[in-house]
Amino acid sequence: MAEGQLARTVLADLRETDAVLSTMNAGHRADRWTTNALSTDQGRAPARRLSRQVLVTEQGTWSQPLPEITVIH
């Protein structure tokens, strides 16, 4: 695997995370996209769980602060 690329094993979790976030965007509710909502909105719980799982798979542990990432669609 090239430096900076994610393992193929996390692809399913990333797709599921994308699906969760896409459903949240469907209602155009800006309150769900505030900084506070990122950690408290219950609708985001599945996305947070999946994201932690990806980080553990990629890094071997869950830690904060989060690593710097760049998302490319």
C-alpha positions as CSV (number, residue, x, y, z in Angstrom):
1,M,0.0,0.0,0.0
2,A,1.3,3.4,-0.9
3,E,2.0,6.0,1.7
4,G,-1.1,8.0,2.6
5,Q,-3.6,5.4,1.1
6,L,-6.1,3.5,3.2
7,A,-6.3,-0.2,3.3
8,R,-9.0,-1.9,1.1
9,T,-10.3,-3.6,4.3
10,V,-11.8,-0.3,5.5
11,L,-13.6,0.5,2.3
12,A,-17.0,-1.1,3.4
13,D,-16.9,1.0,6.6
14,L,-16.1,4.1,4.7
15,R,-19.0,3.5,2.3
16,E,-21.4,2.9,5.2
17,T,-20.2,6.1,6.9
18,D,-20.8,8.0,3.6
19,A,-24.3,6.5,3.4
20,V,-25.1,7.6,7.0
21,L,-23.8,11.2,6.4
22,S,-25.7,11.3,3.0
23,T,-29.0,10.6,4.8
24,M,-28.3,13.4,7.3
25,N,-27.7,15.8,4.4
26,A,-31.0,14.9,2.7
27,G,-33.0,17.2,5.0
28,H,-30.7,20.2,4.6
29,R,-30.7,20.7,8.4
30,A,-27.8,23.0,9.1
31,D,-28.0,22.3,12.8
32,R,-26.8,18.8,12.2
33,W,-23.5,20.1,10.8
34,T,-22.4,22.4,13.6
35,T,-19.2,21.7,15.5
36,N,-21.2,20.7,18.5
37,A,-23.4,18.3,16.6
38,L,-20.3,16.5,15.3
39,S,-19.9,14.9,18.7
40,T,-23.4,15.1,20.2
41,D,-26.0,14.4,17.4
42,Q,-27.4,10.9,18.0
43,G,-27.9,10.5,14.3
44,R,-24.1,10.7,13.9
45,A,-23.4,7.8,16.3
46,P,-23.2,5.2,13.6
47,A,-20.8,7.4,11.6
48,R,-18.6,8.0,14.7
49,R,-18.5,4.3,15.5
50,L,-17.5,3.4,11.9
51,S,-14.9,6.2,11.8
52,R,-13.3,5.0,15.1
53,Q,-13.3,1.4,13.6
54,V,-11.5,2.7,10.5
55,L,-8.9,4.6,12.6
56,V,-8.2,1.5,14.8
57,T,-7.8,-0.7,11.7
58,E,-5.5,1.9,10.1
59,Q,-3.5,2.9,13.1
60,G,-3.9,0.0,15.5
61,T,-5.4,2.2,18.2
62,W,-7.9,4.9,18.9
63,S,-6.3,8.2,20.0
64,Q,-6.8,11.9,20.0
65,P,-6.0,14.3,18.5
66,L,-7.2,12.8,15.3
67,P,-4.6,12.4,12.5
68,E,-4.6,15.0,9.7
69,I,-6.6,13.7,6.8
70,T,-7.6,14.9,3.3
71,V,-10.7,13.6,1.7
72,I,-10.9,13.2,-2.0
73,H,-14.1,12.2,-3.7
